[in-house]
Amino acid sequence: MIFLKILPLLIPLIIFLIPIISRSYLKFLFTKNKTNKDDLILACDKCGTYSHQSIIIKKRDKNFCSNECASA
Ligand SMILES: [Zn+2]
């Protein structure tokens, strides 16, 4: 069976492609659900992680990526 022969070659390719596909799919979801144009990516004041403004937690005039960072 030729499929079994090419399968080991396909696995690294699939592993390589999954993050790319999921990333572009997430980007597609974000742009699809957005009605307004201010699509901002903000850096967390605590750990420096870049997060979309819809999941950013604003506290004491600072931006945080999560509740852990906001309360720390
Ligand atoms: Zn953070």
N, CA, C, O and the ligand as a Tripos MOL2 file, in Angstrom:
@<TRIPOS>MOLECULE
protein
  289   287    73     0     0
PROTEIN
NO_CHARGES

@<TRIPOS>ATOM
      1 N           0.8430   -1.2210    0.0000 N.3       1 MET1
      2 CA          0.0000    0.0000    0.0000 C.3       1 MET1
      3 C           0.8620    1.2480    0.0000 C.2       1 MET1
      4 O           1.6820    1.4410    0.8980 O.2       1 MET1
      5 N           0.6860    2.0740   -0.9740 N.am      2 ILE2
      6 CA          1.5250    3.2700   -1.1180 C.3       2 ILE2
      7 C           1.2430    4.2860   -0.0210 C.2       2 ILE2
      8 O           2.1220    5.0630    0.3530 O.2       2 ILE2
      9 N           0.0320    4.2810    0.4880 N.am      3 PHE3
     10 CA         -0.3310    5.2400    1.5310 C.3       3 PHE3
     11 C           0.5150    5.0380    2.7750 C.2       3 PHE3
     12 O           0.9460    6.0100    3.3960 O.2       3 PHE3
     13 N           0.7590    3.7850    3.1470 N.am      4 LEU4
     14 CA          1.5690    3.4810    4.3250 C.3       4 LEU4
     15 C           3.0120    3.9080    4.1190 C.2       4 LEU4
     16 O           3.7130    4.2070    5.0850 O.2       4 LEU4
     17 N           3.4570    3.9400    2.8870 N.am      5 LYS5
     18 CA          4.8270    4.3380    2.5980 C.3       5 LYS5
     19 C           5.0070    5.8500    2.7080 C.2       5 LYS5
     20 O           6.0460    6.3150    3.1770 O.2       5 LYS5
     21 N           4.0200    6.6110    2.2870 N.am      6 ILE6
     22 CA          4.1540    8.0710    2.3320 C.3       6 ILE6
     23 C           3.6660    8.6620    3.6460 C.2       6 ILE6
     24 O           3.8840    9.8430    3.9180 O.2       6 ILE6
     25 N           3.0040    7.8430    4.4640 N.am      7 LEU7
     26 CA          2.4780    8.3390    5.7350 C.3       7 LEU7
     27 C           3.5650    8.9360    6.6430 C.2       7 LEU7
     28 O           3.3620   10.0250    7.1800 O.2       7 LEU7
     29 N           4.7080    8.2620    6.8330 N.am      8 PRO8
     30 CA          5.7510    8.8770    7.6830 C.3       8 PRO8
     31 C           6.2690   10.1930    7.1370 C.2       8 PRO8
     32 O           6.7520   11.0320    7.8980 O.2       8 PRO8
     33 N           6.1770   10.3830    5.8490 N.am      9 LEU9
     34 CA          6.6060   11.6400    5.2370 C.3       9 LEU9
     35 C           5.5600   12.7350    5.4440 C.2       9 LEU9
     36 O           5.8830   13.9200    5.5330 O.2       9 LEU9
     37 N           4.3070   12.3070    5.5170 N.am     10 LEU10
     38 CA          3.2190   13.2790    5.6500 C.3      10 LEU10
     39 C           3.0730   13.8060    7.0700 C.2      10 LEU10
     40 O           2.6590   14.9480    7.2700 O.2      10 LEU10
     41 N           3.4150   12.9750    8.0630 N.am     11 ILE11
     42 CA          3.2130   13.3700    9.4580 C.3      11 ILE11
     43 C           3.9580   14.6650    9.8200 C.2      11 ILE11
     44 O           3.3450   15.5690   10.3890 O.2      11 ILE11
     45 N           5.2710   14.7870    9.5080 N.am     12 PRO12
     46 CA          5.9330   16.0720    9.8340 C.3      12 PRO12
     47 C           5.3160   17.2400    9.0920 C.2      12 PRO12
     48 O           5.2490   18.3520    9.6150 O.2      12 PRO12
     49 N           4.8700   16.9870    7.8810 N.am     13 LEU13
     50 CA          4.2410   18.0300    7.0830 C.3      13 LEU13
     51 C           2.9440   18.4960    7.7420 C.2      13 LEU13
     52 O           2.6640   19.6940    7.8030 O.2      13 LEU13
     53 N           2.1500   17.5320    8.2360 N.am     14 ILE14
     54 CA          0.8830   17.8560    8.9000 C.3      14 ILE14
     55 C           1.1530   18.6250   10.1940 C.2      14 ILE14
     56 O           0.4830   19.6120   10.4970 O.2      14 ILE14
     57 N           2.1550   18.1500   10.9570 N.am     15 ILE15
     58 CA          2.5180   18.8220   12.2150 C.3      15 ILE15
     59 C           2.9710   20.2540   11.9250 C.2      15 ILE15
     60 O           2.6920   21.1710   12.6990 O.2      15 ILE15
     61 N           3.6600   20.4330   10.8210 N.am     16 PHE16
     62 CA          4.1330   21.7580   10.4310 C.3      16 PHE16
     63 C           2.9790   22.6530    9.9860 C.2      16 PHE16
     64 O           2.9910   23.8610   10.2250 O.2      16 PHE16
     65 N           1.9940   22.0570    9.3430 N.am     17 LEU17
     66 CA          0.8950   22.8450    8.7700 C.3      17 LEU17
     67 C          -0.1920   23.1990    9.7790 C.2      17 LEU17
     68 O          -0.8460   24.2330    9.6420 O.2      17 LEU17
     69 N          -0.3940   22.3530   10.7910 N.am     18 ILE18
     70 CA         -1.4870   22.5790   11.7520 C.3      18 ILE18
     71 C          -1.4360   23.9600   12.4040 C.2      18 ILE18
     72 O          -2.4600   24.6430   12.4280 O.2      18 ILE18
     73 N          -0.2680   24.4130   12.9460 N.am     19 PRO19
     74 CA         -0.2600   25.7570   13.5550 C.3      19 PRO19
     75 C          -0.5590   26.8550   12.5500 C.2      19 PRO19
     76 O          -1.2200   27.8380   12.8860 O.2      19 PRO19
     77 N          -0.0820   26.7030   11.3220 N.am     20 ILE20
     78 CA         -0.3030   27.7180   10.2890 C.3      20 ILE20
     79 C          -1.7850   27.7960    9.9390 C.2      20 ILE20
     80 O          -2.3510   28.8830    9.8230 O.2      20 ILE20
     81 N          -2.4060   26.6280    9.7730 N.am     21 ILE21
     82 CA         -3.8240   26.5850    9.4140 C.3      21 ILE21
     83 C          -4.6790   27.1170   10.5520 C.2      21 ILE21
     84 O          -5.6010   27.8990   10.3220 O.2      21 ILE21
     85 N          -4.3780   26.6940   11.7910 N.am     22 SER22
     86 CA         -5.1850   27.1420   12.9310 C.3      22 SER22
     87 C          -5.0280   28.6340   13.1610 C.2      22 SER22
     88 O          -5.9770   29.3120   13.5530 O.2      22 SER22
     89 N          -3.8160   29.1480   12.9150 N.am     23 ARG23
     90 CA         -3.5790   30.5780   13.0940 C.3      23 ARG23
     91 C          -4.3730   31.3960   12.0890 C.2      23 ARG23
     92 O          -4.9880   32.4020   12.4430 O.2      23 ARG23
     93 N          -4.3580   30.9620   10.8400 N.am     24 SER24
     94 CA         -5.0970   31.7070    9.8230 C.3      24 SER24
     95 C          -6.5930   31.5470   10.0210 C.2      24 SER24
     96 O          -7.3730   32.4290    9.6610 O.2      24 SER24
     97 N          -6.9960   30.4010   10.6040 N.am     25 TYR25
     98 CA         -8.4240   30.1910   10.8890 C.3      25 TYR25
     99 C          -8.8750   31.1160   12.0120 C.2      25 TYR25
    100 O          -9.9610   31.6930   11.9460 O.2      25 TYR25
    101 N          -8.0350   31.2620   13.0540 N.am     26 LEU26
    102 CA         -8.3490   32.1710   14.1600 C.3      26 LEU26
    103 C          -8.4220   33.6010   13.6660 C.2      26 LEU26
    104 O          -9.2940   34.3660   14.0780 O.2      26 LEU26
    105 N          -7.5040   33.9620   12.7800 N.am     27 LYS27
    106 CA         -7.4890   35.3100   12.2120 C.3      27 LYS27
    107 C          -8.7670   35.5530   11.4150 C.2      27 LYS27
    108 O          -9.3430   36.6410   11.4400 O.2      27 LYS27
    109 N          -9.1910   34.5090   10.7080 N.am     28 PHE28
    110 CA        -10.4270   34.5830    9.9310 C.3      28 PHE28
    111 C         -11.6150   34.7890   10.8520 C.2      28 PHE28
    112 O         -12.5020   35.5880   10.5520 O.2      28 PHE28
    113 N         -11.6410   34.0650   11.9860 N.am     29 LEU29
    114 CA        -12.7400   34.2040   12.9400 C.3      29 LEU29
    115 C         -12.7790   35.6080   13.5240 C.2      29 LEU29
    116 O         -13.8480   36.1970   13.6830 O.2      29 LEU29
    117 N         -11.5930   36.1400   13.8420 N.am     30 PHE30
    118 CA        -11.5150   37.4730   14.4310 C.3      30 PHE30
    119 C         -12.0380   38.5230   13.4560 C.2      30 PHE30
    120 O         -12.8360   39.3810   13.8340 O.2      30 PHE30
    121 N         -11.5940   38.4580   12.2130 N.am     31 THR31
    122 CA        -11.9920   39.4570   11.2370 C.3      31 THR31
    123 C         -13.4700   39.3060   10.8760 C.2      31 THR31
    124 O         -14.1420   40.2830   10.5460 O.2      31 THR31
    125 N         -13.9670   38.0660   10.9450 N.am     32 LYS32
    126 CA        -15.3560   37.8010   10.6140 C.3      32 LYS32
    127 C         -16.2850   38.3870   11.6700 C.2      32 LYS32
    128 O         -17.3060   38.9940   11.3450 O.2      32 LYS32
    129 N         -15.9200   38.1970   12.9490 N.am     33 ASN33
    130 CA        -16.7900   38.6470   14.0400 C.3      33 ASN33
    131 C         -16.6760   40.1390   14.3100 C.2      33 ASN33
    132 O         -17.5240   40.7200   14.9870 O.2      33 ASN33
    133 N         -15.6250   40.7580   13.7770 N.am     34 LYS34
    134 CA        -15.4160   42.1760   14.0500 C.3      34 LYS34
    135 C         -16.3720   43.0270   13.2360 C.2      34 LYS34
    136 O         -16.4960   42.8630   12.0230 O.2      34 LYS34
    137 N         -17.0480   43.9420   13.9260 N.am     35 THR35
    138 CA        -17.9030   44.8740   13.2200 C.3      35 THR35
    139 C         -17.2280   46.2330   13.1340 C.2      35 THR35
    140 O         -17.3500   46.9270   12.1250 O.2      35 THR35
    141 N         -16.5080   46.6180   14.1980 N.am     36 ASN36
    142 CA        -15.7790   47.8900   14.1560 C.3      36 ASN36
    143 C         -14.3420   47.6480   13.6750 C.2      36 ASN36
    144 O         -13.8540   46.5180   13.6450 O.2      36 ASN36
    145 N         -13.6930   48.7420   13.3030 N.am     37 LYS37
    146 CA        -12.3990   48.5910   12.6560 C.3      37 LYS37
    147 C         -11.2020   48.6590   13.6040 C.2      37 LYS37
    148 O         -10.0840   48.3210   13.2140 O.2      37 LYS37
    149 N         -11.4320   49.1010   14.8720 N.am     38 ASP38
    150 CA        -10.2780   49.2080   15.7690 C.3      38 ASP38
    151 C          -9.8900   47.8330   16.3070 C.2      38 ASP38
    152 O         -10.3070   47.4220   17.3900 O.2      38 ASP38
    153 N          -9.0850   47.1480   15.5200 N.am     39 ASP39
    154 CA         -8.6370   45.8060   15.8260 C.3      39 ASP39
    155 C          -7.2330   45.8860   16.4080 C.2      39 ASP39
    156 O          -6.2420   45.7710   15.6870 O.2      39 ASP39
    157 N          -7.1580   46.0850   17.7220 N.am     40 LEU40
    158 CA         -5.8750   46.3580   18.3390 C.3      40 LEU40
    159 C          -5.2870   45.1430   19.0410 C.2      40 LEU40
    160 O          -5.9930   44.3680   19.6870 O.2      40 LEU40
    161 N          -3.9660   44.9990   18.8950 N.am     41 ILE41
    162 CA         -3.2250   44.0040   19.6520 C.3      41 ILE41
    163 C          -2.4230   44.7720   20.7000 C.2      41 ILE41
    164 O          -1.6110   45.6320   20.3580 O.2      41 ILE41
    165 N          -2.6500   44.4620   21.9720 N.am     42 LEU42
    166 CA         -1.9990   45.1940   23.0520 C.3      42 LEU42
    167 C          -1.0440   44.2880   23.8130 C.2      42 LEU42
    168 O          -1.2710   43.0850   23.9410 O.2      42 LEU42
    169 N           0.0300   44.8890   24.3160 N.am     43 ALA43
    170 CA          1.0130   44.1350   25.0820 C.3      43 ALA43
    171 C           0.6290   44.1370   26.5600 C.2      43 ALA43
    172 O           0.2120   45.1610   27.0990 O.2      43 ALA43
    173 N           0.7730   42.9890   27.2040 N.am     44 CYS44
    174 CA          0.5000   42.8700   28.6330 C.3      44 CYS44
    175 C           1.5690   43.6310   29.4160 C.2      44 CYS44
    176 O           2.7620   43.5050   29.1350 O.2      44 CYS44
    177 N           1.1260   44.4290   30.4110 N.am     45 ASP45
    178 CA          2.0710   45.2030   31.2070 C.3      45 ASP45
    179 C           2.8960   44.3340   32.1500 C.2      45 ASP45
    180 O           3.9630   44.7460   32.6060 O.2      45 ASP45
    181 N           2.4130   43.1560   32.4340 N.am     46 LYS46
    182 CA          3.0990   42.2720   33.3820 C.3      46 LYS46
    183 C           4.0890   41.3500   32.6750 C.2      46 LYS46
    184 O           5.2700   41.3300   33.0210 O.2      46 LYS46
    185 N           3.6200   40.5910   31.6930 N.am     47 CYS47
    186 CA          4.4810   39.5710   31.0800 C.3      47 CYS47
    187 C           4.8680   39.9000   29.6450 C.2      47 CYS47
    188 O           5.7140   39.2200   29.0640 O.2      47 CYS47
    189 N           4.2560   40.9390   29.0600 N.am     48 GLY48
    190 CA          4.6530   41.3500   27.7210 C.3      48 GLY48
    191 C           3.9870   40.5840   26.5970 C.2      48 GLY48
    192 O           4.3110   40.7950   25.4290 O.2      48 GLY48
    193 N           3.0610   39.6980   26.9290 N.am     49 THR49
    194 CA          2.3660   38.9260   25.9050 C.3      49 THR49
    195 C           1.4250   39.8240   25.1070 C.2      49 THR49
    196 O           0.7100   40.6500   25.6730 O.2      49 THR49
    197 N           1.4350   39.6550   23.8060 N.am     50 TYR50
    198 CA          0.5380   40.4330   22.9630 C.3      50 TYR50
    199 C          -0.7990   39.7270   22.8570 C.2      50 TYR50
    200 O          -0.8670   38.5570   22.4820 O.2      50 TYR50
    201 N          -1.8590   40.4440   23.1900 N.am     51 SER51
    202 CA         -3.1940   39.8660   23.1520 C.3      51 SER51
    203 C          -4.1460   40.8100   22.4440 C.2      51 SER51
    204 O          -3.9380   42.0230   22.4000 O.2      51 SER51
    205 N          -5.1960   40.2210   21.8900 N.am     52 HIS52
    206 CA         -6.2040   41.0270   21.2390 C.3      52 HIS52
    207 C          -6.9420   41.8660   22.2820 C.2      52 HIS52
    208 O          -7.1420   41.4280   23.4150 O.2      52 HIS52
    209 N          -7.3430   43.0660   21.8900 N.am     53 GLN53
    210 CA         -7.9640   43.9880   22.8420 C.3      53 GLN53
    211 C          -9.2510   43.4250   23.4530 C.2      53 GLN53
    212 O          -9.6490   43.8470   24.5390 O.2      53 GLN53
    213 N          -9.9020   42.4870   22.7780 N.am     54 SER54
    214 CA        -11.1430   41.9170   23.2950 C.3      54 SER54
    215 C         -10.8950   41.0360   24.5210 C.2      54 SER54
    216 O         -11.8140   40.8080   25.3070 O.2      54 SER54
    217 N          -9.6520   40.5310   24.6970 N.am     55 ILE55
    218 CA         -9.3680   39.6960   25.8660 C.3      55 ILE55
    219 C          -8.4570   40.4130   26.8570 C.2      55 ILE55
    220 O          -8.0930   39.8540   27.8920 O.2      55 ILE55
    221 N          -8.0910   41.6540   26.5370 N.am     56 ILE56
    222 CA         -7.2480   42.4440   27.4420 C.3      56 ILE56
    223 C          -8.0730   42.9030   28.6440 C.2      56 ILE56
    224 O          -9.2200   43.3310   28.5140 O.2      56 ILE56
    225 N          -7.4420   42.7970   29.8230 N.am     57 ILE57
    226 CA         -8.0820   43.2720   31.0520 C.3      57 ILE57
    227 C          -7.4510   44.6030   31.4250 C.2      57 ILE57
    228 O          -6.2410   44.6940   31.6320 O.2      57 ILE57
    229 N          -8.2870   45.6370   31.5100 N.am     58 LYS58
    230 CA         -7.7760   46.9630   31.8560 C.3      58 LYS58
    231 C          -7.9060   47.1790   33.3620 C.2      58 LYS58
    232 O          -8.9790   47.0160   33.9430 O.2      58 LYS58
    233 N          -6.7970   47.5450   33.9670 N.am     59 LYS59
    234 CA         -6.7780   47.7420   35.4130 C.3      59 LYS59
    235 C          -5.7320   48.8010   35.7410 C.2      59 LYS59
    236 O          -4.6090   48.7430   35.2420 O.2      59 LYS59
    237 N          -6.0960   49.7570   36.5710 N.am     60 ARG60
    238 CA         -5.1930   50.8350   36.9690 C.3      60 ARG60
    239 C          -4.4880   51.4610   35.7490 C.2      60 ARG60
    240 O          -3.2800   51.6960   35.7790 O.2      60 ARG60
    241 N          -5.2560   51.7260   34.6810 N.am     61 ASP61
    242 CA         -4.7260   52.3300   33.4520 C.3      61 ASP61
    243 C          -3.6500   51.4800   32.7810 C.2      61 ASP61
    244 O          -2.8490   51.9980   32.0030 O.2      61 ASP61
    245 N          -3.6270   50.1670   33.0790 N.am     62 LYS62
    246 CA         -2.6700   49.2760   32.4440 C.3      62 LYS62
    247 C          -3.4040   48.1150   31.7890 C.2      62 LYS62
    248 O          -4.5320   47.7880   32.1590 O.2      62 LYS62
    249 N          -2.7510   47.4990   30.8160 N.am     63 ASN63
    250 CA         -3.3610   46.3890   30.0980 C.3      63 ASN63
    251 C          -2.7420   45.0650   30.5420 C.2      63 ASN63
    252 O          -1.5220   44.9480   30.6600 O.2      63 ASN63
    253 N          -3.5970   44.0680   30.7870 N.am     64 PHE64
    254 CA         -3.1100   42.7530   31.1970 C.3      64 PHE64
    255 C          -3.7430   41.6840   30.3340 C.2      64 PHE64
    256 O          -4.8760   41.8160   29.8720 O.2      64 PHE64
    257 N          -2.9720   40.6040   30.1240 N.am     65 CYS65
    258 CA         -3.4490   39.5410   29.2320 C.3      65 CYS65
    259 C          -4.4020   38.5950   29.9390 C.2      65 CYS65
    260 O          -5.2280   37.9520   29.2920 O.2      65 CYS65
    261 N          -4.2990   38.5000   31.2680 N.am     66 SER66
    262 CA         -5.1270   37.5530   32.0040 C.3      66 SER66
    263 C          -5.3600   38.0440   33.4230 C.2      66 SER66
    264 O          -4.7500   39.0170   33.8650 O.2      66 SER66
    265 N          -6.2510   37.3570   34.1290 N.am     67 ASN67
    266 CA         -6.5390   37.7340   35.5130 C.3      67 ASN67
    267 C          -5.3230   37.5270   36.4100 C.2      67 ASN67
    268 O          -5.1200   38.2730   37.3670 O.2      67 ASN67
    269 N          -4.5090   36.5070   36.0990 N.am     68 GLU68
    270 CA         -3.3020   36.2490   36.8860 C.3      68 GLU68
    271 C          -2.3630   37.4470   36.8140 C.2      68 GLU68
    272 O          -1.8100   37.8820   37.8250 O.2      68 GLU68
    273 N          -2.1920   37.9710   35.6110 N.am     69 CYS69
    274 CA         -1.3050   39.1190   35.4330 C.3      69 CYS69
    275 C          -1.9160   40.3740   36.0680 C.2      69 CYS69
    276 O          -1.1920   41.1960   36.6300 O.2      69 CYS69
    277 N          -3.2190   40.5230   35.9850 N.am     70 ALA70
    278 CA         -3.8800   41.7090   36.5040 C.3      70 ALA70
    279 C          -3.8330   41.7610   38.0220 C.2      70 ALA70
    280 O          -3.7620   42.8410   38.6080 O.2      70 ALA70
    281 N          -3.8730   40.5970   38.6600 N.am     71 SER71
    282 CA         -3.8910   40.5610   40.1250 C.3      71 SER71
    283 C          -2.4990   40.4560   40.7210 C.2      71 SER71
    284 O          -2.3290   40.6340   41.9280 O.2      71 SER71
    285 N          -1.5050   40.1710   39.8990 N.am     72 ALA72
    286 CA         -0.1470   39.9940   40.4200 C.3      72 ALA72
    287 C           0.4630   41.3420   40.8010 C.2      72 ALA72
    288 O           1.6040   41.3950   41.2600 O.2      72 ALA72
    289 ZN          0.3950   38.8820   31.0640 Zn       73 ZN73
@<TRIPOS>BOND
     1     1     2 1
     2     2     3 1
     3     3     4 2
     4     3     5 am
     5     5     6 1
     6     6     7 1
     7     7     8 2
     8     7     9 am
     9     9    10 1
    10    10    11 1
    11    11    12 2
    12    11    13 am
    13    13    14 1
    14    14    15 1
    15    15    16 2
    16    15    17 am
    17    17    18 1
    18    18    19 1
    19    19    20 2
    20    19    21 am
    21    21    22 1
    22    22    23 1
    23    23    24 2
    24    23    25 am
    25    25    26 1
    26    26    27 1
    27    27    28 2
    28    27    29 am
    29    29    30 1
    30    30    31 1
    31    31    32 2
    32    31    33 am
    33    33    34 1
    34    34    35 1
    35    35    36 2
    36    35    37 am
    37    37    38 1
    38    38    39 1
    39    39    40 2
    40    39    41 am
    41    41    42 1
    42    42    43 1
    43    43    44 2
    44    43    45 am
    45    45    46 1
    46    46    47 1
    47    47    48 2
    48    47    49 am
    49    49    50 1
    50    50    51 1
    51    51    52 2
    52    51    53 am
    53    53    54 1
    54    54    55 1
    55    55    56 2
    56    55    57 am
    57    57    58 1
    58    58    59 1
    59    59    60 2
    60    59    61 am
    61    61    62 1
    62    62    63 1
    63    63    64 2
    64    63    65 am
    65    65    66 1
    66    66    67 1
    67    67    68 2
    68    67    69 am
    69    69    70 1
    70    70    71 1
    71    71    72 2
    72    71    73 am
    73    73    74 1
    74    74    75 1
    75    75    76 2
    76    75    77 am
    77    77    78 1
    78    78    79 1
    79    79    80 2
    80    79    81 am
    81    81    82 1
    82    82    83 1
    83    83    84 2
    84    83    85 am
    85    85    86 1
    86    86    87 1
    87    87    88 2
    88    87    89 am
    89    89    90 1
    90    90    91 1
    91    91    92 2
    92    91    93 am
    93    93    94 1
    94    94    95 1
    95    95    96 2
    96    95    97 am
    97    97    98 1
    98    98    99 1
    99    99   100 2
   100    99   101 am
   101   101   102 1
   102   102   103 1
   103   103   104 2
   104   103   105 am
   105   105   106 1
   106   106   107 1
   107   107   108 2
   108   107   109 am
   109   109   110 1
   110   110   111 1
   111   111   112 2
   112   111   113 am
   113   113   114 1
   114   114   115 1
   115   115   116 2
   116   115   117 am
   117   117   118 1
   118   118   119 1
   119   119   120 2
   120   119   121 am
   121   121   122 1
   122   122   123 1
   123   123   124 2
   124   123   125 am
   125   125   126 1
   126   126   127 1
   127   127   128 2
   128   127   129 am
   129   129   130 1
   130   130   131 1
   131   131   132 2
   132   131   133 am
   133   133   134 1
   134   134   135 1
   135   135   136 2
   136   135   137 am
   137   137   138 1
   138   138   139 1
   139   139   140 2
   140   139   141 am
   141   141   142 1
   142   142   143 1
   143   143   144 2
   144   143   145 am
   145   145   146 1
   146   146   147 1
   147   147   148 2
   148   147   149 am
   149   149   150 1
   150   150   151 1
   151   151   152 2
   152   151   153 am
   153   153   154 1
   154   154   155 1
   155   155   156 2
   156   155   157 am
   157   157   158 1
   158   158   159 1
   159   159   160 2
   160   159   161 am
   161   161   162 1
   162   162   163 1
   163   163   164 2
   164   163   165 am
   165   165   166 1
   166   166   167 1
   167   167   168 2
   168   167   169 am
   169   169   170 1
   170   170   171 1
   171   171   172 2
   172   171   173 am
   173   173   174 1
   174   174   175 1
   175   175   176 2
   176   175   177 am
   177   177   178 1
   178   178   179 1
   179   179   180 2
   180   179   181 am
   181   181   182 1
   182   182   183 1
   183   183   184 2
   184   183   185 am
   185   185   186 1
   186   186   187 1
   187   187   188 2
   188   187   189 am
   189   189   190 1
   190   190   191 1
   191   191   192 2
   192   191   193 am
   193   193   194 1
   194   194   195 1
   195   195   196 2
   196   195   197 am
   197   197   198 1
   198   198   199 1
   199   199   200 2
   200   199   201 am
   201   201   202 1
   202   202   203 1
   203   203   204 2
   204   203   205 am
   205   205   206 1
   206   206   207 1
   207   207   208 2
   208   207   209 am
   209   209   210 1
   210   210   211 1
   211   211   212 2
   212   211   213 am
   213   213   214 1
   214   214   215 1
   215   215   216 2
   216   215   217 am
   217   217   218 1
   218   218   219 1
   219   219   220 2
   220   219   221 am
   221   221   222 1
   222   222   223 1
   223   223   224 2
   224   223   225 am
   225   225   226 1
   226   226   227 1
   227   227   228 2
   228   227   229 am
   229   229   230 1
   230   230   231 1
   231   231   232 2
   232   231   233 am
   233   233   234 1
   234   234   235 1
   235   235   236 2
   236   235   237 am
   237   237   238 1
   238   238   239 1
   239   239   240 2
   240   239   241 am
   241   241   242 1
   242   242   243 1
   243   243   244 2
   244   243   245 am
   245   245   246 1
   246   246   247 1
   247   247   248 2
   248   247   249 am
   249   249   250 1
   250   250   251 1
   251   251   252 2
   252   251   253 am
   253   253   254 1
   254   254   255 1
   255   255   256 2
   256   255   257 am
   257   257   258 1
   258   258   259 1
   259   259   260 2
   260   259   261 am
   261   261   262 1
   262   262   263 1
   263   263   264 2
   264   263   265 am
   265   265   266 1
   266   266   267 1
   267   267   268 2
   268   267   269 am
   269   269   270 1
   270   270   271 1
   271   271   272 2
   272   271   273 am
   273   273   274 1
   274   274   275 1
   275   275   276 2
   276   275   277 am
   277   277   278 1
   278   278   279 1
   279   279   280 2
   280   279   281 am
   281   281   282 1
   282   282   283 1
   283   283   284 2
   284   283   285 am
   285   285   286 1
   286   286   287 1
   287   287   288 2
@<TRIPOS>SUBSTRUCTURE
     1 MET1         2 RESIDUE 1 A MET
     2 ILE2         6 RESIDUE 1 A ILE
     3 PHE3        10 RESIDUE 1 A PHE
     4 LEU4        14 RESIDUE 1 A LEU
     5 LYS5        18 RESIDUE 1 A LYS
     6 ILE6        22 RESIDUE 1 A ILE
     7 LEU7        26 RESIDUE 1 A LEU
     8 PRO8        30 RESIDUE 1 A PRO
     9 LEU9        34 RESIDUE 1 A LEU
    10 LEU10       38 RESIDUE 1 A LEU
    11 ILE11       42 RESIDUE 1 A ILE
    12 PRO12       46 RESIDUE 1 A PRO
    13 LEU13       50 RESIDUE 1 A LEU
    14 ILE14       54 RESIDUE 1 A ILE
    15 ILE15       58 RESIDUE 1 A ILE
    16 PHE16       62 RESIDUE 1 A PHE
    17 LEU17       66 RESIDUE 1 A LEU
    18 ILE18       70 RESIDUE 1 A ILE
    19 PRO19       74 RESIDUE 1 A PRO
    20 ILE20       78 RESIDUE 1 A ILE
    21 ILE21       82 RESIDUE 1 A ILE
    22 SER22       86 RESIDUE 1 A SER
    23 ARG23       90 RESIDUE 1 A ARG
    24 SER24       94 RESIDUE 1 A SER
    25 TYR25       98 RESIDUE 1 A TYR
    26 LEU26      102 RESIDUE 1 A LEU
    27 LYS27      106 RESIDUE 1 A LYS
    28 PHE28      110 RESIDUE 1 A PHE
    29 LEU29      114 RESIDUE 1 A LEU
    30 PHE30      118 RESIDUE 1 A PHE
    31 THR31      122 RESIDUE 1 A THR
    32 LYS32      126 RESIDUE 1 A LYS
    33 ASN33      130 RESIDUE 1 A ASN
    34 LYS34      134 RESIDUE 1 A LYS
    35 THR35      138 RESIDUE 1 A THR
    36 ASN36      142 RESIDUE 1 A ASN
    37 LYS37      146 RESIDUE 1 A LYS
    38 ASP38      150 RESIDUE 1 A ASP
    39 ASP39      154 RESIDUE 1 A ASP
    40 LEU40      158 RESIDUE 1 A LEU
    41 ILE41      162 RESIDUE 1 A ILE
    42 LEU42      166 RESIDUE 1 A LEU
    43 ALA43      170 RESIDUE 1 A ALA
    44 CYS44      174 RESIDUE 1 A CYS
    45 ASP45      178 RESIDUE 1 A ASP
    46 LYS46      182 RESIDUE 1 A LYS
    47 CYS47      186 RESIDUE 1 A CYS
    48 GLY48      190 RESIDUE 1 A GLY
    49 THR49      194 RESIDUE 1 A THR
    50 TYR50      198 RESIDUE 1 A TYR
    51 SER51      202 RESIDUE 1 A SER
    52 HIS52      206 RESIDUE 1 A HIS
    53 GLN53      210 RESIDUE 1 A GLN
    54 SER54      214 RESIDUE 1 A SER
    55 ILE55      218 RESIDUE 1 A ILE
    56 ILE56      222 RESIDUE 1 A ILE
    57 ILE57      226 RESIDUE 1 A ILE
    58 LYS58      230 RESIDUE 1 A LYS
    59 LYS59      234 RESIDUE 1 A LYS
    60 ARG60      238 RESIDUE 1 A ARG
    61 ASP61      242 RESIDUE 1 A ASP
    62 LYS62      246 RESIDUE 1 A LYS
    63 ASN63      250 RESIDUE 1 A ASN
    64 PHE64      254 RESIDUE 1 A PHE
    65 CYS65      258 RESIDUE 1 A CYS
    66 SER66      262 RESIDUE 1 A SER
    67 ASN67      266 RESIDUE 1 A ASN
    68 GLU68      270 RESIDUE 1 A GLU
    69 CYS69      274 RESIDUE 1 A CYS
    70 ALA70      278 RESIDUE 1 A ALA
    71 SER71      282 RESIDUE 1 A SER
    72 ALA72      286 RESIDUE 1 A ALA
    73 ZN73       289 GROUP 0 **** ****
